[in-house]
């Protein structure tokens, strides 16, 4: 599915609207890039496919959870390479008292 779409030229950065939960069991609609959805739902293989198809990692910066690198299994080298520096920058931005 995902591989066929990516190899067929589908826009791997096109945001889609989906239901999300806010932690208080309230459902809302939000737009998410496919890469962010794959990461948050722990679909590691899908995330790798999207990255190989040039998904824009910078696009998900504001929504990426700083601890995402700790949650995925080993063996996803491209995923680790693309997200490691981004996750560090996100963690610094989130934890720094000087950001707005």
C-alpha positions as CSV (number, residue, x, y, z in Angstrom):
1,X,0.0,0.0,0.0
2,X,2.3,2.8,1.3
3,X,5.2,1.7,-0.9
4,X,3.1,1.6,-4.0
5,X,1.7,5.0,-3.4
6,X,5.2,6.5,-2.7
7,X,6.8,4.9,-5.7
8,X,3.9,6.0,-7.8
9,X,4.5,9.6,-7.1
10,X,2.0,10.3,-4.4
11,X,2.5,13.5,-2.4
12,X,4.2,12.1,0.7
13,X,3.8,15.5,2.5
14,X,0.1,16.1,1.9
15,X,-1.6,16.6,5.2
16,X,-4.8,14.6,5.9
17,X,-7.5,15.4,8.4
18,X,-8.1,12.8,11.1
19,X,-9.6,12.3,14.5
20,X,-7.2,12.7,17.4
21,X,-7.6,12.5,21.1
22,X,-6.4,15.3,23.4
23,X,-5.6,13.2,26.4
24,X,-8.9,14.0,28.1
25,X,-10.8,11.6,25.9
26,X,-12.0,14.5,23.7
27,X,-11.9,13.8,20.0
28,X,-11.0,16.6,17.7
29,X,-10.1,16.8,14.0
30,X,-6.6,17.8,13.0
31,X,-4.4,17.8,10.0
32,X,-1.2,15.8,10.1
33,X,1.6,15.0,7.6
34,X,1.8,11.3,6.8
35,X,5.2,11.1,8.3
36,X,4.0,12.5,11.6
37,X,1.0,10.1,11.7
38,X,3.3,7.2,11.0
39,X,5.7,8.1,13.8
40,X,3.0,8.8,16.4
41,X,1.2,5.6,15.6
42,X,4.5,3.7,15.7
43,X,4.3,2.6,12.1
44,X,8.1,2.5,11.6
45,X,8.2,0.8,8.3
46,X,5.7,3.3,6.8
47,X,7.9,6.1,8.2
48,X,11.0,4.7,6.5
49,X,9.1,4.4,3.2
50,X,8.0,8.0,3.5
51,X,11.5,9.2,4.2
52,X,12.9,7.2,1.3
53,X,10.3,9.1,-0.8
54,X,11.6,12.4,0.5
55,X,9.1,13.2,3.1
56,X,9.9,16.6,4.6
57,X,11.2,16.0,8.2
58,X,11.4,19.7,8.9
59,X,7.7,20.0,8.3
60,X,6.8,17.9,11.3
61,X,9.3,19.7,13.7
62,X,6.6,21.5,15.7
63,X,4.6,18.4,16.4
64,X,7.3,15.9,16.9
65,X,7.5,14.4,20.4
66,X,11.1,14.8,21.8
67,X,11.3,11.2,23.0
68,X,10.2,9.6,19.7
69,X,13.7,8.1,19.2
70,X,13.4,6.1,22.4
71,X,10.2,4.4,21.2
72,X,11.2,2.7,17.9
73,X,13.0,-0.6,17.5
74,X,16.5,-0.8,16.1
75,X,17.1,-1.5,12.4
76,X,15.5,1.7,11.0
77,X,18.7,3.4,10.1
78,X,17.3,6.1,7.8
79,X,14.7,6.9,10.4
80,X,17.3,7.3,13.1
81,X,19.6,9.3,10.8
82,X,16.8,11.8,9.7
83,X,15.2,12.2,13.1
84,X,18.2,12.2,15.5
85,X,19.3,15.8,14.9
86,X,15.7,17.0,14.5
87,X,14.7,15.4,17.8
88,X,17.6,17.0,19.6
89,X,16.7,20.4,18.3
90,X,13.0,19.8,19.3
91,X,14.0,18.7,22.8
92,X,16.2,21.8,23.3
93,X,13.4,24.0,21.9
94,X,10.8,22.5,24.1
95,X,12.9,22.4,27.3
96,X,14.5,25.8,26.9
97,X,12.9,28.5,29.1
98,X,14.1,31.1,26.5
99,X,11.8,30.0,23.7
100,X,8.5,31.4,22.9
